Amino acid sequence: MNRLRVLAVIWVVGVGLGTSLWAKSPISEPAEVQRFLGMLKTDRDQQALMALEAVEILLAAGELEAAKEITEGMKGFRQPVALNLIAAELGEAGDIGGAKEFMDRAKAIPVAMREREMEPIFLARNRALATIGEIDRAEGELSEVKAPGWKQAAMVDLFDFYDVESLPDRVAKVLADEERLPGEMRGTIALGAAERLAGEGRREEALELVLAGLPLIAAAPTVETLPKLHRGVVLLSELGKPVEAQSWAGACESLANAISVNAYWKARDMALAADALRLSGKATAAEALLEAIPNTTAGLDMVNYSRGGTFAAEAYLTRGEEALFHESCAHVLRFCAQHPHHRARAMAALNVLMTYLRNDLDVPDSVRAELEAMAKSIVRDPYYAGTPRLKNS
């Protein structure tokens, strides 16, 4: 489990397929992300929000230098968050000096002491400390935190770094701590530990923890519930437990079907549920879910259409239909080009570009043409002036 790669673990089964029918031009997706981030300059908060998401996706895609460049132009409290994320990436790669440099830079940036600003900074710094081997220091800083939400979220991350031998005992204490720790958090820790134990060949311990964790995760569904349940089905399948895998795949299907058509993540969760069904041997049910995904965009308003539409487009990759994925991304851009506000159009372009980065695919000429048309429409907008790159805007 890696917080920097949460957005990258998006149920892609069919990527890496041939794309000879789709001409490619030499386009740099990170540079295009920079360009459209610059077009959000009339709303600095929205710009920084999208920039932070871009940094996370670029790091997951291995585009470290592009992530650094975007971070340089960020403003407000999200800049130290991004700097700490980069520090954690460097720490995981073994560059301890580089990680400390970015952590020091993050600490030097003055920010307000509002909780909504301090929490993400703290969480990113806490993980960065753990990646450079200072887990005792991370635990020490964690012990001084009063806000229970911060402490719980940071605790989930630290479990990535504990010695695998100590995991069963540590998780047992967490699972027993019903008074202080919410069930979803306890279940998430158990699931992450189960994945690590399975990777070490400790299958029985892994099975015990995943079966203990999944009911806790499922008890109070949120936007992040189904991705975690899908991870559980993957693990159960790997552990050779088809009955349990089928049961939880059915839970994924029920949850996906129950999500409102107005939710932009419905397509994502339906694709995850379909993959869970496929893994558990229910190919017909999986195909039925995948076929229904294009209809999920009908209930989306124009603000959420680009995010929900790109999730729906990604579902085509799970079926090996890359051509339809490209066509769908082009459609998202054409549809969102109708939005009267230039920032909404820029955000649509960013959502499409980051979808390509997330799936390690090149942007074909057909989609590039739509991106260029979108950029021109923004430049012509009377409420927008100029197209500087983010760091100069």
Secondary structure per residue as TSV (DSSP state, phi and psi in degrees):
chain	resnum	aa	ss	phi	psi
A	1	M	-	360.0	124.7
A	2	N	-	-135.0	115.9
A	3	R	G	-57.7	-33.8
A	4	L	G	-68.7	-15.5
A	5	R	G	-116.8	15.6
A	6	V	G	-58.1	-43.6
A	7	L	G	-73.7	-15.4
A	8	A	G	-88.6	-19.5
A	9	V	-	-86.9	73.5
A	10	I	-	-118.0	65.6
A	11	W	-	42.6	42.9
A	12	V	-	-92.7	116.6
A	13	V	S	-103.9	-32.3
A	14	G	S	-109.0	17.1
A	15	V	T	-73.8	163.1
A	16	G	T	88.9	10.3
A	17	L	-	-81.0	163.2
A	18	G	-	-65.4	146.8
A	19	T	-	-134.1	38.6
A	20	S	T	-65.3	-23.7
A	21	L	T	-79.0	-8.1
A	22	W	S	-116.0	106.1
A	23	A	-	-66.0	141.5
A	24	K	B	-113.9	140.4
A	25	S	-	-109.9	157.3
A	26	P	-	-71.5	83.5
A	27	I	-	-113.1	136.3
A	28	S	-	-98.5	109.1
A	29	E	H	-60.0	-42.7
A	30	P	H	-59.0	-39.2
A	31	A	H	-66.0	-37.5
A	32	E	H	-66.8	-37.7
A	33	V	H	-59.4	-43.9
A	34	Q	H	-57.5	-45.2
A	35	R	H	-61.8	-47.8
A	36	F	H	-74.9	-27.4
A	37	L	H	-61.9	-39.2
A	38	G	H	-59.8	-28.3
A	39	M	T	-78.8	-2.5
A	40	L	T	-96.5	14.9
A	41	K	T	-64.3	-19.3
A	42	T	T	-78.8	-2.9
A	43	D	-	-138.8	93.1
A	44	R	H	-62.5	-35.1
A	45	D	H	-67.8	-45.0
A	46	Q	H	-65.1	-38.0
A	47	Q	H	-60.9	-45.6
A	48	A	H	-67.1	-36.8
A	49	L	H	-61.8	-47.6
A	50	M	H	-69.4	-33.7
A	51	A	H	-63.8	-40.7
A	52	L	H	-64.4	-41.6
A	53	E	H	-61.9	-40.0
A	54	A	H	-63.7	-40.4
A	55	V	H	-60.5	-44.9
A	56	E	H	-60.2	-45.1
A	57	I	H	-70.6	-39.4
A	58	L	H	-63.8	-40.7
A	59	L	H	-62.7	-41.8
A	60	A	H	-65.7	-29.5
A	61	A	T	-86.1	0.4
A	62	G	T	81.9	14.4
A	63	E	-	-96.7	66.5
A	64	L	H	-63.5	-45.8
A	65	E	H	-64.6	-39.1
A	66	A	H	-64.7	-39.3
A	67	A	H	-63.0	-42.0
A	68	K	H	-61.0	-42.8
A	69	E	H	-63.7	-42.8
A	70	I	H	-64.1	-40.3
A	71	T	H	-61.7	-34.7
A	72	E	H	-59.3	-32.2
A	73	G	T	-94.7	1.9
A	74	M	-	-76.6	154.9
A	75	K	-	-124.4	158.1
A	76	G	T	79.5	-166.4
A	77	F	T	-69.2	-18.8
A	78	R	H	-73.6	-18.6
A	79	Q	H	-65.7	-49.2
A	80	P	H	-63.4	-29.2
A	81	V	H	-60.8	-49.4
A	82	A	H	-62.8	-40.7
A	83	L	H	-62.2	-39.6
A	84	N	H	-70.2	-33.2
A	85	L	H	-63.3	-42.1
A	86	I	H	-64.7	-40.6
A	87	A	H	-58.5	-42.9
A	88	A	H	-64.0	-39.4
A	89	E	H	-63.4	-43.8
A	90	L	H	-64.7	-40.5
A	91	G	H	-61.9	-42.7
A	92	E	H	-65.1	-28.7
A	93	A	T	-83.6	-2.2
A	94	G	T	91.6	3.8
A	95	D	-	-89.5	79.3
A	96	I	H	-65.1	-42.6
A	97	G	H	-61.9	-44.5
A	98	G	H	-63.8	-39.6
A	99	A	H	-62.5	-44.9
A	100	K	H	-64.5	-36.6
A	101	E	H	-60.6	-46.1
A	102	F	H	-70.6	-33.5
A	103	M	H	-65.7	-40.0
A	104	D	H	-64.7	-40.5
A	105	R	H	-63.2	-40.4
A	106	A	H	-63.8	-41.0
A	107	K	H	-67.9	-26.6
A	108	A	H	-79.4	-11.7
A	109	I	S	-83.4	121.9
A	110	P	-	-72.7	133.3
A	111	V	-	-135.3	157.2
A	112	A	-	-67.6	160.2
A	113	M	-	-95.7	24.5
A	114	R	-	-71.8	144.7
A	115	E	H	-60.5	-40.5
A	116	R	H	-64.7	-22.1
A	117	E	H	-90.4	-38.2
A	118	M	H	-75.5	-34.6
A	119	E	H	-60.1	-53.1
A	120	P	H	-64.0	-31.7
A	121	I	H	-64.6	-46.7
A	122	F	H	-61.4	-44.8
A	123	L	H	-63.1	-43.1
A	124	A	H	-67.1	-39.9
A	125	R	H	-66.9	-39.7
A	126	N	H	-60.6	-42.8
A	127	R	H	-68.1	-40.0
A	128	A	H	-59.4	-41.8
A	129	L	H	-58.6	-42.4
A	130	A	H	-65.5	-35.7
A	131	T	H	-68.7	-24.1
A	132	I	T	-96.8	13.7
A	133	G	T	87.6	6.4
A	134	E	-	-98.9	53.9
A	135	I	H	-69.4	-31.1
A	136	D	H	-63.4	-40.7
A	137	R	H	-66.3	-40.3
A	138	A	H	-61.7	-42.8
A	139	E	H	-65.8	-36.5
A	140	G	H	-63.9	-45.5
A	141	E	H	-65.5	-35.1
A	142	L	H	-65.4	-36.3
A	143	S	H	-66.7	-20.9
A	144	E	T	-89.0	-7.0
A	145	V	-	-77.9	132.1
A	146	K	-	-92.3	-35.3
A	147	A	-	-69.5	118.9
A	148	P	H	-63.4	-33.8
A	149	G	H	-62.0	-43.7
A	150	W	H	-61.1	-47.8
A	151	K	H	-61.4	-41.6
A	152	Q	H	-65.6	-46.7
A	153	A	H	-63.1	-41.3
A	154	A	H	-66.5	-36.3
A	155	M	H	-61.5	-39.9
A	156	V	H	-57.0	-45.7
A	157	D	H	-64.7	-41.0
A	158	L	H	-64.6	-24.8
A	159	F	T	-65.7	-15.8
A	160	D	T	-67.3	-20.2
A	161	F	T	-113.1	-7.7
A	162	Y	S	-70.2	151.2
A	163	D	-	-58.9	135.8
A	164	V	G	-61.6	-29.2
A	165	E	G	-63.8	-30.1
A	166	S	G	-89.9	-8.2
A	167	L	H	-59.5	-50.1
A	168	P	H	-55.0	-44.6
A	169	D	H	-67.3	-40.8
A	170	R	H	-62.6	-45.1
A	171	V	H	-68.1	-36.6
A	172	A	H	-58.9	-40.6
A	173	K	H	-65.9	-38.9
A	174	V	H	-64.8	-46.4
A	175	L	H	-62.2	-29.5
A	176	A	H	-82.4	-13.3
A	177	D	-	-88.0	65.4
A	178	E	T	-72.6	-24.9
A	179	E	T	-71.1	-46.2
A	180	R	T	-94.1	-26.9
A	181	L	S	-114.1	128.4
A	182	P	-	-66.9	154.1
A	183	G	H	-60.1	-40.2
A	184	E	H	-61.6	-38.9
A	185	M	H	-68.9	-42.1
A	186	R	H	-63.9	-39.4
A	187	G	H	-66.8	-38.4
A	188	T	H	-64.7	-42.0
A	189	I	H	-62.9	-43.6
A	190	A	H	-62.4	-40.5
A	191	L	H	-65.2	-46.3
A	192	G	H	-61.8	-41.4
A	193	A	H	-66.2	-38.0
A	194	A	H	-62.1	-40.5
A	195	E	H	-63.5	-41.6
A	196	R	H	-66.4	-43.4
A	197	L	H	-64.0	-39.4
A	198	A	H	-62.5	-39.4
A	199	G	H	-65.1	-22.4
A	200	E	T	-93.9	4.8
A	201	G	T	83.1	9.1
A	202	R	-	-94.2	72.3
A	203	R	H	-69.2	-40.6
A	204	E	H	-65.3	-43.6
A	205	E	H	-64.3	-39.5
A	206	A	H	-62.5	-44.7
A	207	L	H	-61.4	-43.9
A	208	E	H	-60.0	-41.9
A	209	L	H	-73.3	-40.5
A	210	V	H	-66.4	-37.4
A	211	L	H	-69.9	-27.7
A	212	A	H	-78.6	-33.4
A	213	G	H	-80.5	-37.9
A	214	L	H	-60.6	-44.0
A	215	P	H	-61.6	-33.3
A	216	L	H	-68.2	-39.1
A	217	I	H	-66.8	-39.8
A	218	A	H	-78.0	-14.8
A	219	A	T	-63.5	-34.9
A	220	A	S	-134.2	85.1
A	221	P	-	-59.8	138.2
A	222	T	-	-131.9	-174.4
A	223	V	T	-64.9	-21.2
A	224	E	T	-102.3	6.1
A	225	T	H	-69.8	-50.5
A	226	L	H	-64.9	-39.4
A	227	P	H	-56.0	-35.7
A	228	K	H	-72.8	-40.4
A	229	L	H	-63.0	-37.1
A	230	H	H	-61.3	-42.6
A	231	R	H	-58.3	-38.6
A	232	G	H	-64.2	-40.6
A	233	V	H	-65.1	-42.2
A	234	V	H	-57.0	-46.5
A	235	L	H	-66.1	-43.7
A	236	L	H	-61.9	-38.0
A	237	S	H	-64.2	-42.2
A	238	E	H	-66.5	-30.0
A	239	L	T	-83.4	0.1
A	240	G	T	73.2	40.3
A	241	K	-	-120.2	75.6
A	242	P	H	-64.8	-36.1
A	243	V	H	-64.5	-48.0
A	244	E	H	-65.0	-38.9
A	245	A	H	-62.2	-43.4
A	246	Q	H	-62.8	-40.6
A	247	S	H	-61.0	-46.7
A	248	W	H	-76.4	-27.1
A	249	A	H	-64.2	-38.9
A	250	G	H	-62.7	-37.5
A	251	A	H	-64.6	-39.2
A	252	C	H	-61.7	-44.3
A	253	E	H	-61.7	-46.2
A	254	S	H	-61.6	-43.0
A	255	L	H	-66.6	-41.8
A	256	A	H	-62.9	-42.2
A	257	N	H	-67.2	-28.1
A	258	A	H	-81.6	-14.3
A	259	I	S	-67.9	138.1
A	260	S	-	-60.5	145.0
A	261	V	T	-68.8	-12.3
A	262	N	T	-86.4	-3.7
A	263	A	-	-88.1	125.8
A	264	Y	T	-66.6	-20.4
A	265	W	T	-89.7	2.6
A	266	K	H	-60.1	-44.3
A	267	A	H	-62.1	-42.0
A	268	R	H	-58.1	-47.6
A	269	D	H	-72.0	-31.7
A	270	M	H	-66.3	-38.2
A	271	A	H	-67.3	-39.5
A	272	L	H	-63.3	-43.6
A	273	A	H	-63.5	-39.2
A	274	A	H	-62.3	-41.2
A	275	D	H	-66.9	-37.4
A	276	A	H	-62.1	-42.7
A	277	L	H	-63.9	-41.0
A	278	R	H	-61.1	-45.0
A	279	L	H	-62.5	-31.7
A	280	S	T	-91.4	9.1
A	281	G	T	90.1	9.3
A	282	K	-	-103.3	70.4
A	283	A	H	-65.7	-39.1
A	284	T	H	-64.9	-45.0
A	285	A	H	-64.7	-36.9
A	286	A	H	-62.8	-44.7
A	287	E	H	-64.0	-38.4
A	288	A	H	-62.5	-40.3
A	289	L	H	-65.7	-44.5
A	290	L	H	-61.8	-39.1
A	291	E	H	-66.6	-25.4
A	292	A	H	-84.5	-13.6
A	293	I	G	-61.5	-41.6
A	294	P	G	-56.2	-26.5
A	295	N	G	-76.1	-11.6
A	296	T	G	-69.6	-19.9
A	297	T	G	-78.5	-12.2
A	298	A	G	-62.9	-29.8
A	299	G	G	-91.5	2.1
A	300	L	-	-87.0	140.0
A	301	D	-	-79.7	172.8
A	302	M	H	-67.2	-26.5
A	303	V	H	-65.9	-41.6
A	304	N	H	-94.5	-1.8
A	305	Y	H	-65.0	-39.5
A	306	S	H	-67.3	-37.6
A	307	R	H	-73.4	-47.4
A	308	G	H	-65.3	-36.8
A	309	G	H	-67.0	-36.7
A	310	T	H	-72.4	-34.1
A	311	F	H	-61.2	-42.5
A	312	A	H	-64.3	-38.8
A	313	A	H	-62.8	-40.2
A	314	E	H	-61.6	-28.1
A	315	A	H	-60.7	-29.0
A	316	Y	H	-63.3	-29.1
A	317	L	H	-66.5	-30.8
A	318	T	H	-68.1	-17.5
A	319	R	T	-102.9	4.5
A	320	G	T	75.5	19.5
A	321	E	-	-105.8	72.2
A	322	E	H	-66.5	-34.1
A	323	A	H	-59.7	-42.6
A	324	L	H	-68.9	-30.8
A	325	F	H	-60.3	-49.5
A	326	H	H	-61.9	-43.8
A	327	E	H	-60.7	-40.5
A	328	S	H	-66.6	-40.2
A	329	C	H	-63.5	-40.1
A	330	A	H	-63.3	-39.5
A	331	H	H	-63.3	-42.4
A	332	V	H	-56.6	-44.2
A	333	L	H	-66.0	-42.0
A	334	R	H	-64.5	-41.9
A	335	F	H	-65.2	-46.1
A	336	C	H	-74.9	-15.2
A	337	A	T	-63.9	-17.2
A	338	Q	T	-78.4	-11.8
A	339	H	-	-65.0	134.6
A	340	P	S	-70.6	-18.2
A	341	H	S	-101.6	132.2
A	342	H	H	-65.3	-31.2
A	343	R	H	-68.0	-37.2
A	344	A	H	-63.9	-36.2
A	345	R	H	-68.2	-39.6
A	346	A	H	-63.9	-39.6
A	347	M	H	-66.2	-35.3
A	348	A	H	-63.2	-43.4
A	349	A	H	-61.8	-41.4
A	350	L	H	-64.7	-41.6
A	351	N	H	-61.9	-39.0
A	352	V	H	-67.7	-47.1
A	353	L	H	-60.7	-42.3
A	354	M	H	-71.8	-23.7
A	355	T	H	-66.6	-41.1
A	356	Y	H	-64.6	-42.6
A	357	L	H	-62.6	-42.9
A	358	R	H	-61.1	-31.8
A	359	N	T	-103.1	7.4
A	360	D	T	56.5	45.4
A	361	L	-	-119.5	148.1
A	362	D	-	-80.9	148.3
A	363	V	-	-79.5	121.9
A	364	P	B	-79.0	167.5
A	365	D	H	-58.0	-36.8
A	366	S	H	-61.5	-41.7
A	367	V	H	-77.1	-35.7
A	368	R	H	-61.3	-38.2
A	369	A	H	-61.7	-39.5
A	370	E	H	-68.5	-36.4
A	371	L	H	-63.6	-41.8
A	372	E	H	-64.8	-41.0
A	373	A	H	-62.8	-39.2
A	374	M	H	-64.3	-44.5
A	375	A	H	-60.8	-42.2
A	376	K	H	-65.0	-37.7
A	377	S	H	-66.0	-32.9
A	378	I	H	-71.2	-43.6
A	379	V	H	-61.7	-35.6
A	380	R	H	-78.8	-12.2
A	381	D	-	-64.8	130.3
A	382	P	T	-64.6	-18.5
A	383	Y	T	-91.3	4.5
A	384	Y	-	-126.9	139.7
A	385	A	-	-133.2	118.3
A	386	G	-	82.4	165.3
A	387	T	-	-135.9	58.0
A	388	P	-	-70.7	156.8
A	389	R	-	-68.7	160.3
A	390	L	G	-54.9	-43.7
A	391	K	G	-72.2	-15.1
A	392	N	G	-106.3	-2.9
A	393	S	-	-81.0	360.0
